[in-house]
Amino acid sequence: MIFIIKRYVLEIQTDGAYTMSHAFENLRSFHMLAECLNYGRAAVNLNIDQSTLTRRINNLELSIAFKLFERSKNKTVLTGAGK
């Protein structure tokens, strides 16, 4: 996990279009979803809508090139990279 965060922060520093506040919000969203393992509850806890949470997680996964969660209709679990 530390490797992923370091890689993510390094990418943020080299990409001027992506601000540190966006990075913080994406990491905060990841942490809440990892705690809740439920998009709806995590979104409520973050005071955002579920589509915003989904977009943040997708952006984070794209930027680090790792899938962090396995999603199914009824279940969300952390992948090996997400742990």
FIKOLZA-1660 file (N, C-alpha, C; in steps of 0.1 Angstrom, whole numbers, plus 5000, padded with zeros to 4 digits):
% residues 83
   i   px   py   pz ch aa at
   1 5008 4988 5000  A  M  N
   1 5000 5000 5000  A  M CA
   1 5009 5013 5000  A  M  C
   2 5019 5013 5008  A  I  N
   2 5028 5024 5008  A  I CA
   2 5034 5027 4994  A  I  C
   3 5038 5016 4987  A  F  N
   3 5043 5018 4974  A  F CA
   3 5033 5025 4965  A  F  C
   4 5021 5020 4966  A  I  N
   4 5010 5026 4957  A  I CA
   4 5008 5041 4960  A  I  C
   5 5008 5044 4973  A  I  N
   5 5006 5058 4977  A  I CA
   5 5018 5067 4972  A  I  C
   6 5030 5062 4974  A  K  N
   6 5042 5069 4969  A  K CA
   6 5042 5071 4954  A  K  C
   7 5038 5061 4947  A  R  N
   7 5037 5062 4932  A  R CA
   7 5026 5072 4928  A  R  C
   8 5015 5072 4935  A  Y  N
   8 5004 5081 4932  A  Y CA
   8 5008 5095 4935  A  Y  C
   9 5015 5098 4946  A  V  N
   9 5019 5111 4949  A  V CA
   9 5030 5116 4939  A  V  C
  10 5039 5107 4935  A  L  N
  10 5049 5111 4926  A  L CA
  10 5042 5115 4912  A  L  C
  11 5032 5107 4908  A  E  N
  11 5025 5110 4896  A  E CA
  11 5018 5124 4897  A  E  C
  12 5012 5127 4909  A  I  N
  12 5006 5140 4911  A  I CA
  12 5016 5151 4909  A  I  C
  13 5027 5149 4915  A  Q  N
  13 5037 5160 4915  A  Q CA
  13 5042 5163 4900  A  Q  C
  14 5042 5153 4892  A  T  N
  14 5047 5155 4878  A  T CA
  14 5036 5159 4868  A  T  C
  15 5023 5158 4873  A  D  N
  15 5012 5162 4864  A  D CA
  15 5006 5175 4870  A  D  C
  16 5009 5186 4864  A  G  N
  16 5004 5199 4869  A  G CA
  16 4989 5201 4869  A  G  C
  17 4982 5193 4860  A  A  N
  17 4968 5195 4859  A  A CA
  17 4961 5188 4871  A  A  C
  18 4968 5180 4878  A  Y  N
  18 4961 5172 4889  A  Y CA
  18 4966 5178 4903  A  Y  C
  19 4957 5183 4910  A  T  N
  19 4961 5190 4923  A  T CA
  19 4962 5181 4934  A  T  C
  20 4969 5185 4945  A  M  N
  20 4970 5177 4957  A  M CA
  20 4957 5176 4964  A  M  C
  21 4948 5185 4963  A  S  N
  21 4935 5184 4969  A  S CA
  21 4927 5173 4963  A  S  C
  22 4928 5171 4949  A  H  N
  22 4921 5160 4943  A  H CA
  22 4927 5147 4948  A  H  C
  23 4940 5146 4949  A  A  N
  23 4947 5134 4954  A  A CA
  23 4942 5131 4968  A  A  C
  24 4942 5141 4976  A  F  N
  24 4937 5138 4990  A  F CA
  24 4923 5133 4990  A  F  C
  25 4914 5139 4982  A  E  N
  25 4900 5134 4982  A  E CA
  25 4899 5120 4977  A  E  C
  26 4907 5117 4967  A  N  N
  26 4907 5103 4962  A  N CA
  26 4912 5093 4972  A  N  C
  27 4923 5097 4979  A  L  N
  27 4928 5088 4989  A  L CA
  27 4918 5087 5001  A  L  C
  28 4912 5098 5005  A  R  N
  28 4902 5098 5016  A  R CA
  28 4890 5089 5012  A  R  C
  29 4886 5090 4999  A  S  N
  29 4875 5081 4994  A  S CA
  29 4879 5067 4995  A  S  C
  30 4891 5064 4991  A  F  N
  30 4896 5050 4991  A  F CA
  30 4896 5044 5005  A  F  C
  31 4901 5052 5015  A  H  N
  31 4901 5048 5029  A  H CA
  31 4887 5045 5034  A  H  C
  32 4878 5054 5031  A  M  N
  32 4864 5052 5036  A  M CA
  32 4858 5040 5030  A  M  C
  33 4860 5038 5017  A  L  N
  33 4854 5026 5010  A  L CA
  33 4860 5013 5015  A  L  C
  34 4873 5014 5017  A  A  N
  34 4880 5002 5023  A  A CA
  34 4875 4999 5037  A  A  C
  35 4871 5009 5044  A  E  N
  35 4866 5006 5058  A  E CA
  35 4852 5001 5057  A  E  C
  36 4843 5007 5049  A  C  N
  36 4829 5003 5048  A  C CA
  36 4826 4991 5039  A  C  C
  37 4834 4990 5028  A  L  N
  37 4832 4980 5017  A  L CA
  37 4818 4980 5012  A  L  C
  38 4812 4993 5012  A  N  N
  38 4799 4995 5006  A  N CA
  38 4799 5009 5001  A  N  C
  39 4796 5011 4988  A  Y  N
  39 4797 5024 4981  A  Y CA
  39 4787 5033 4987  A  Y  C
  40 4775 5029 4990  A  G  N
  40 4764 5037 4995  A  G CA
  40 4768 5043 5009  A  G  C
  41 4772 5034 5018  A  R  N
  41 4776 5039 5031  A  R CA
  41 4788 5048 5031  A  R  C
  42 4798 5044 5023  A  A  N
  42 4810 5052 5022  A  A CA
  42 4807 5066 5017  A  A  C
  43 4798 5067 5007  A  A  N
  43 4794 5080 5001  A  A CA
  43 4787 5088 5012  A  A  C
  44 4778 5082 5019  A  V  N
  44 4771 5090 5030  A  V CA
  44 4781 5095 5040  A  V  C
  45 4790 5086 5044  A  N  N
  45 4800 5091 5054  A  N CA
  45 4809 5102 5049  A  N  C
  46 4811 5102 5036  A  L  N
  46 4819 5113 5030  A  L CA
  46 4811 5125 5026  A  L  C
  47 4798 5124 5028  A  N  N
  47 4789 5135 5024  A  N CA
  47 4790 5138 5009  A  N  C
  48 4791 5128 5001  A  I  N
  48 4791 5130 4986  A  I CA
  48 4781 5120 4980  A  I  C
  49 4778 5121 4968  A  D  N
  49 4769 5111 4962  A  D CA
  49 4777 5099 4957  A  D  C
  50 4770 5088 4954  A  Q  N
  50 4777 5076 4951  A  Q CA
  50 4784 5077 4938  A  Q  C
  51 4779 5084 4928  A  S  N
  51 4786 5086 4915  A  S CA
  51 4799 5093 4917  A  S  C
  52 4800 5103 4926  A  T  N
  52 4812 5110 4928  A  T CA
  52 4823 5100 4935  A  T  C
  53 4818 5092 4944  A  L  N
  53 4827 5082 4950  A  L CA
  53 4832 5072 4939  A  L  C
  54 4823 5068 4931  A  T  N
  54 4828 5058 4920  A  T CA
  54 4838 5065 4911  A  T  C
  55 4835 5077 4907  A  R  N
  55 4845 5085 4899  A  R CA
  55 4858 5086 4905  A  R  C
  56 4858 5090 4918  A  R  N
  56 4871 5091 4926  A  R CA
  56 4879 5078 4926  A  R  C
  57 4872 5067 4929  A  I  N
  57 4879 5054 4930  A  I CA
  57 4884 5050 4916  A  I  C
  58 4876 5052 4906  A  N  N
  58 4881 5049 4892  A  N CA
  58 4893 5058 4888  A  N  C
  59 4893 5071 4892  A  N  N
  59 4904 5079 4889  A  N CA
  59 4917 5074 4896  A  N  C
  60 4915 5071 4908  A  L  N
  60 4926 5066 4916  A  L CA
  60 4932 5053 4910  A  L  C
  61 4923 5044 4907  A  E  N
  61 4927 5031 4901  A  E CA
  61 4934 5033 4887  A  E  C
  62 4929 5042 4879  A  L  N
  62 4936 5045 4866  A  L CA
  62 4949 5051 4868  A  L  C
  63 4950 5060 4878  A  S  N
  63 4963 5067 4880  A  S CA
  63 4974 5058 4885  A  S  C
  64 4971 5048 4893  A  I  N
  64 4981 5040 4898  A  I CA
  64 4982 5027 4891  A  I  C
  65 4973 5024 4881  A  A  N
  65 4973 5012 4873  A  A CA
  65 4971 4999 4880  A  A  C
  66 4964 5000 4891  A  F  N
  66 4960 4988 4899  A  F CA
  66 4945 4989 4902  A  F  C
  67 4939 4977 4902  A  K  N
  67 4925 4976 4906  A  K CA
  67 4925 4974 4921  A  K  C
  68 4919 4983 4929  A  L  N
  68 4919 4983 4943  A  L CA
  68 4907 4975 4949  A  L  C
  69 4896 4974 4942  A  F  N
  69 4884 4968 4947  A  F CA
  69 4879 4958 4936  A  F  C
  70 4873 4947 4941  A  E  N
  70 4865 4938 4932  A  E CA
  70 4851 4941 4935  A  E  C
  71 4843 4944 4925  A  R  N
  71 4829 4948 4927  A  R CA
  71 4820 4938 4921  A  R  C
  72 4810 4935 4928  A  S  N
  72 4799 4927 4922  A  S CA
  72 4786 4934 4926  A  S  C
  73 4775 4928 4922  A  K  N
  73 4762 4934 4924  A  K CA
  73 4759 4936 4939  A  K  C
  74 4764 4926 4947  A  N  N
  74 4760 4926 4962  A  N CA
  74 4773 4928 4971  A  N  C
  75 4784 4929 4965  A  K  N
  75 4796 4929 4974  A  K CA
  75 4808 4937 4968  A  K  C
  76 4815 4943 4977  A  T  N
  76 4828 4950 4973  A  T CA
  76 4838 4945 4983  A  T  C
  77 4849 4940 4977  A  V  N
  77 4861 4935 4985  A  V CA
  77 4874 4942 4980  A  V  C
  78 4883 4943 4989  A  L  N
  78 4896 4948 4985  A  L CA
  78 4904 4937 4977  A  L  C
  79 4911 4941 4967  A  T  N
  79 4920 4932 4960  A  T CA
  79 4933 4931 4967  A  T  C
  80 4943 4923 4962  A  G  N
  80 4956 4923 4969  A  G CA
  80 4963 4936 4969  A  G  C
  81 4961 4944 4958  A  A  N
  81 4967 4957 4957  A  A CA
  81 4961 4967 4966  A  A  C
  82 4948 4965 4968  A  G  N
  82 4941 4974 4977  A  G CA
  82 4944 4972 4992  A  G  C
  83 4948 4960 4995  A  K  N
  83 4951 4956 5009  A  K CA
  83 4965 4962 5013  A  K  C
% end
